[in-house]
Amino acid sequence: MFLQRNSKPPLARPKRFRKVIVMTRAKRETTVEGLCERADPASPVEHLIVCPDCGQIFDCRDEGQVRHHARQGHDPKL
């Protein structure tokens, strides 16, 4: 990753961005069900998860989307 000339190093970014970076790294290492369990329902965006298999963003509040993305080797929904 290349930093732009005027960009701040990652540790100097605002706290909320560091939280997103940490959460994103953690999400790569778990199952879809685990990601949805950790999502804060009070947050306006934490229920939107990036599927570790297909890379599509989906809503954890939709049980159909969770079941679809929990299957191994699935295709992104269009």
N, C-alpha and C positions, 0 to 999 in steps of 0.2 A: 504494500500500500504506500503510495507516494503522498506526502503532505504538500499542500500548496504553499506558496511562499508566505502568505499571511495567516495560515491556519494555525491553530493552537495544537500542541501535542495532546494525545488522548487524555492524559491525566489532568490537563488544564481545562477540559471541557466541563460544562455545567454538570452538576450531580445527576440530573434526570437523564442525561445522555449516557453517562457511565452505567446507570441502572439498566438502560435498554441494551447496551453492549453486553453486560454481564448476563442478562436474561437471554439474549440471543445466543450467546455461546453455550449456555446451559441447555437451551432448547435443542441444539444439534445432537445432544447426547442422550435424549430420552424418547419415550414413546409418545404418541399423540395423546393418549389418555392422561399420561403424566403431565404433559404440557397444559392440558385443559384444567386439570385439578389445581395446578399452581396459579392459574389466572385469577386475578382479583376481580370479582364481579362488580365491585364499585367503580373500577377504572373504566373510562370510556374507550380504551383501546386494548387493554390486556386480553380481552376475549378474542381478539383477532390474532391468530397463530399462523406462522409459516410452517407448512408441512415439511418435515425433514426428508421425506421421500421424493415428492414431486415439486416442491418449492412453491406451491400455490398457497395464497392466503385464504384461510377459512375461519368461520365463526364457531367458537366452541359452544355457543348457546344452541346451535342447531345440531340435534342428535344425529340426523341423517348425514350431515357433513362429517361429523366426528367418526361415525362408523365407516364411511367411505375412506377417509384418510388413515384410519387405523389398519386397513388391509394392506398387506405387503404387496408391492409390485403394482399398485394401482396407477391409473392415468389421472391427470388433472381433470377436474370437472370443468366443463365449458359453460 
